């Protein structure tokens, strides 16, 4: 009976809330008075415990979640709980509450929010209970305990899951139930550059009990202490802590005994999914895990690096003595691997190269998504000047006082790794110590998806980022300058380039002097020209690598309809040809040429979907590949001086006859929204009406019986036609005769709306609006408007490209390294996010930038920019780049004619295979003494023929300068620190 009464009350309240929302007063700023409008309040039946017994409205849910998220962002601290939720379910909830869903494209996988947002123009259904079954193991197993459920591996934030604060999860679970709950803690990472991160994947350790050989799985935070590990193990096995001995059992081999302490598991170099060994001590040694196959006790080698910098930096060099290390596992032929025979990268004085074996052939074991690290490291440890430097005693150059360095720890870790690579024969090295240093100093490289929740979200971690960090970190750790002097930079002021360049390099060397500067740093000339006052700024800056764009040879045709934003002409579609891998700035340039854009005019690109502006394409470097052939792109043409602060967007809908509620959202929208600008600092309702009338003026019906719709049927302009532009273009209707009624005589029915065109409200002529924001209005078309204006120009705008039956796929041609260099050195305008402050104009300008190479280093690294990132699309370019292996002559690119040889020879390549959602890195490296190339694929190493190293997977190219005998001595005399 109570249940029946409760249900009756609930149903009655629902009907009451649906029929009559409670109202509050809302004062809108107007020109002279205050108009009153109503908005729903956050209402509902409240129980004694403060929890609503009725579901919130979508608007209420959105507001509550937004406030909770903002509150969480303001109170970030270690230990905060976040919850993992399936993106599939969360996107449904976002559509339900009206949150715009951003696309998250990784490689060729796309989340097409255009259709989802389009569907949301009608109210989306309320989601079913929270369902995380698609991102967990045993997700469909109802009997599985919640603490036993684990996330699937290799999930990506944004694409597969989202992270929400604890408060948000509790509210969502209160509203929708479901699950399972997947809590994760926030941790603080880094030593000098600390940052918060959510530990999505805790450390998974496999416990082996030597008593019965049983195995268990333990999940702990990488920030947990070894003491916590002991407590967990002892509780799991039911033993006392003083009876437990735990070993680091990586690769089923004892490395070091773990002792209960506050030292973290990360600092102990424990890796994801590795083994740990439990020995139960009862006064008698009875562990066969501590014996070899003959019953003898195994010698335990402690592989933690020594704290003595002298020992580390000046340890054993290459030797022909017999190695006391482990045997190499040779495969038949020229391929070899070390799946079971490996050594750690910690210091081991007994390990040296075996007699007759060549150094530099050690693979690096993958420690879980560390192929990007292994590839970059193999290229560096095979760089001849660095090999020579780190195999000698470099202890005197370690700078432990540099606040920009890592107290010498990174240099020591890299030095020991390089020594192992050149003294371990053909055994694989486990770079745990080095990876541990990376995790401490650069948490973004800690691996296993830890980077996903930070600024590099949805981006694939590149070994270029690692290479840049390593070179800069090694430089600071080995910087010979202990106290950096303050130097005031002077402007070029018309002085000769040679003088300015020499001064800049001297200033740079006064603060930066290391083997990395000697070997890897060059200098380029940067010229900036102000487009307004022609002010020229010249600087000379150092570089460590060159990022070369890949010029595309494939073109695509794109059709864009150009509208006049100021109402001075009719819309006209133009078909232009652009590079397939080009950018929006290329499309704007082609469109400007096709429509005869004047110097005082601009174009604003926009995508139209379901009669709404889906997005404005205002980023010049937005990749064109993000625009699909079946989409509709328009451009609005404006006078530059007429582009005010406030943008006005005008939507269109047919208004039903005799409608009683014009504020109702419906019927359906039609046509292309129009965009114009309001020049007033504080626009009014009257200004909006005037602007709408002006932009509609080209669509007035003319007396002419022909009523020719220029461009509607065969009026496509192609960039292949040599047509002259003039002020008498057919689409111009500025001087055309219209019917006698003026636009001001026709009262337009305009309503304010939002970006989703869901809410409508009226406004008055004296209503004032805030300047600088986008104002959106709905124009209702009645029979009067249709009689006065020709709306057909707004309908059926063409798609970007309508593929024909005879269309053929164009194959990408190979490009040369020199063409990439030419593209890199090409003059181009700065992007809007990289503006230059002109001291003469005293404001930021989109200056014209030109780069020139002034001085090249002994080692030069070319980064081929295969990855492009836009707001909605990430793409990889698989174009084959034809790069020379021998005799790369860069003399013609060097402006400083100092008589030096700039001929280079390739010695290493970092390769990337696959797409942006994953992929794999490998390396090719040449042993100079052998004059032979090898393929390094993590722990697997094999020889490779020289012609086979040229592939479309090449990502980083490493070149070494070839010096003639006569010039080597001169080069050494000019630089006492250079490594020849």
TANORVEN-V248502 format. One record per pair of residues at least 6 apart in sequence whose C-alpha atoms are under 6 Angstrom apart, sorted by the first residue. I is the first residue (numbers start at 0). J is the second residue. Records with the same first field share a line. If there is no record, write none. Layout:
# TANORVEN-V248502
I = J + J
This chain:
# TANORVEN-V248502
20 = 39
22 = 37 + 39
23 = 37
25 = 35 + 36
26 = 33 + 35
27 = 33 + 34
29 = 766 + 767
30 = 765 + 766 + 767
44 = 51
45 = 51
57 = 96
58 = 96
61 = 96
64 = 167
77 = 185 + 186 + 187
78 = 184 + 185
79 = 184 + 185
80 = 165 + 183 + 184
81 = 163 + 164 + 165 + 182 + 183
82 = 162 + 163 + 181 + 182 + 183
83 = 161 + 162 + 181
84 = 160 + 161
85 = 131 + 160
86 = 159 + 160 + 161
92 = 126
95 = 123 + 125
100 = 112
102 = 110 + 112 + 871
103 = 110
104 = 872
105 = 873 + 915 + 916
106 = 873 + 874 + 914 + 915 + 916
128 = 175 + 176 + 177
129 = 177 + 178
130 = 178
131 = 178
132 = 138
134 = 150 + 151
135 = 149 + 150 + 151
136 = 149 + 151
156 = 451
184 = 197 + 198
185 = 196 + 197
186 = 195 + 196
187 = 194 + 195
188 = 194 + 442
189 = 439 + 440 + 442
190 = 439 + 440
201 = 219 + 220
202 = 218 + 219 + 220 + 221 + 271
203 = 217 + 218 + 271 + 272
204 = 216 + 217 + 272 + 273 + 274
205 = 215 + 216 + 274
206 = 214 + 215 + 274 + 275 + 276
207 = 213 + 214 + 276
208 = 277
209 = 277 + 278
221 = 264 + 265
222 = 263
223 = 263
224 = 261 + 262 + 263 + 264
225 = 259 + 260 + 262 + 263 + 264
226 = 259 + 260
242 = 279 + 280
243 = 278 + 279
244 = 277 + 278
245 = 257 + 276 + 277
246 = 255 + 256 + 257 + 275 + 276
247 = 253 + 254 + 255 + 275
248 = 274 + 275 + 276
249 = 273 + 274
255 = 301
268 = 431 + 435
289 = 296 + 297
290 = 296 + 297
291 = 297
302 = 345 + 346
303 = 345
304 = 345 + 346
309 = 394
312 = 392 + 393 + 394
313 = 392
319 = 354
321 = 353
322 = 350 + 351 + 353
324 = 350
327 = 425 + 426
328 = 337
329 = 335
333 = 941 + 942
334 = 941
335 = 940 + 941
336 = 939
337 = 426 + 427
341 = 426 + 427 + 428
342 = 428 + 429
343 = 428 + 429
344 = 416 + 429 + 430
351 = 422 + 423
352 = 422 + 423 + 424
356 = 424
358 = 421 + 422 + 424
359 = 420 + 421
360 = 425
361 = 420 + 425 + 426 + 427
362 = 427 + 937 + 938 + 939 + 940
363 = 427 + 428 + 429 + 937 + 938
364 = 429 + 937 + 938
365 = 937
370 = 920
371 = 462 + 920
374 = 909 + 920 + 921 + 922
375 = 462
378 = 907
380 = 417
384 = 978
389 = 414
396 = 477
397 = 407 + 476 + 477
398 = 407 + 476 + 477
399 = 406 + 407
404 = 475 + 476
407 = 476
410 = 473
412 = 433
427 = 938
438 = 445
443 = 450
459 = 915
474 = 513 + 515
477 = 513
478 = 512 + 513
479 = 512 + 513
483 = 510
500 = 539
517 = 977
518 = 856 + 857 + 858
519 = 543 + 856 + 858
520 = 542 + 543 + 856
521 = 541 + 542 + 854 + 855 + 856
522 = 540 + 541 + 542 + 853 + 854
523 = 539 + 540 + 851 + 852 + 853
524 = 538 + 539 + 850 + 851
525 = 537 + 538 + 849 + 850
526 = 536 + 537 + 848 + 849
527 = 535 + 536 + 847 + 848
528 = 534 + 535 + 846 + 847
529 = 846
530 = 846
544 = 860 + 861
545 = 861 + 862
546 = 862
547 = 819 + 823 + 862 + 863 + 864
548 = 819 + 864
549 = 819
551 = 580
553 = 578 + 579 + 811
554 = 577 + 578 + 579
555 = 576 + 577 + 579
556 = 575 + 576
557 = 574 + 575 + 799 + 800
558 = 573 + 574 + 799
559 = 572 + 573 + 632 + 633
560 = 571 + 572 + 633
561 = 570 + 571 + 572 + 633 + 634 + 635
562 = 570 + 635
563 = 635 + 636
564 = 635 + 636 + 637 + 674 + 675
565 = 694
566 = 693 + 694 + 696 + 697
567 = 733
568 = 697 + 730 + 731 + 732
569 = 697 + 730
571 = 710
572 = 715
573 = 715 + 716
574 = 716 + 717
575 = 717 + 718
581 = 623
582 = 620 + 621 + 622 + 623
583 = 619 + 621 + 623
584 = 619
593 = 718
595 = 724
599 = 639
600 = 637 + 638 + 639
601 = 636 + 637 + 639
602 = 634 + 635 + 636
603 = 634 + 635
604 = 615 + 616 + 633 + 634
605 = 614 + 615 + 616 + 632 + 633
606 = 612 + 613 + 614 + 631 + 632
607 = 613 + 631
610 = 668 + 669 + 670 + 671
621 = 869
625 = 872
628 = 799 + 800
629 = 798
630 = 798 + 799
631 = 798 + 799
642 = 676
643 = 676 + 677 + 678
644 = 771
645 = 676 + 677 + 770 + 771 + 772 + 773
646 = 676 + 773
647 = 674 + 675 + 676 + 773 + 774 + 775
648 = 673 + 674 + 775
649 = 672 + 673 + 776 + 777
650 = 672 + 777 + 778
651 = 668 + 669 + 777 + 778
652 = 668 + 669 + 779
653 = 779 + 780
654 = 779 + 780 + 781
662 = 759
670 = 793 + 794
671 = 793
680 = 770
681 = 768 + 769 + 770
682 = 767 + 768
683 = 765 + 766 + 767 + 768
684 = 763 + 764 + 765 + 766
685 = 764
698 = 788 + 789
699 = 787 + 788
700 = 788 + 789
701 = 737
748 = 778 + 779
749 = 777 + 778
750 = 759 + 760 + 761 + 776 + 777
751 = 759 + 760 + 776
752 = 758 + 759 + 775 + 776
813 = 879 + 880
814 = 880 + 881
815 = 880 + 881
816 = 882
824 = 850
826 = 848 + 849
827 = 847 + 848
828 = 846 + 847 + 848
829 = 845 + 846
834 = 843 + 844 + 845
835 = 843 + 844
836 = 842 + 843
837 = 843
852 = 893
853 = 893 + 894 + 895
857 = 959 + 960
858 = 958 + 959
859 = 958
860 = 956 + 957
861 = 955 + 956
862 = 955
863 = 954
865 = 875 + 876
866 = 874 + 875
867 = 873 + 874
877 = 951
878 = 951
879 = 951
884 = 904 + 905
885 = 904
886 = 902 + 903 + 904
887 = 902 + 903
888 = 901 + 902
889 = 901
890 = 901
902 = 960 + 961
903 = 958 + 959 + 960 + 961
904 = 958 + 959
905 = 957 + 958
906 = 924 + 925 + 957 + 958
907 = 923 + 924 + 957
908 = 922 + 923 + 955 + 956
909 = 922 + 954 + 955
910 = 920 + 921 + 922 + 952 + 953 + 954
911 = 919 + 920 + 952
912 = 918 + 919 + 952
921 = 935 + 936
922 = 935
923 = 933 + 934
924 = 932 + 933
925 = 931 + 932
932 = 943
933 = 941 + 942 + 943
934 = 940 + 941 + 942
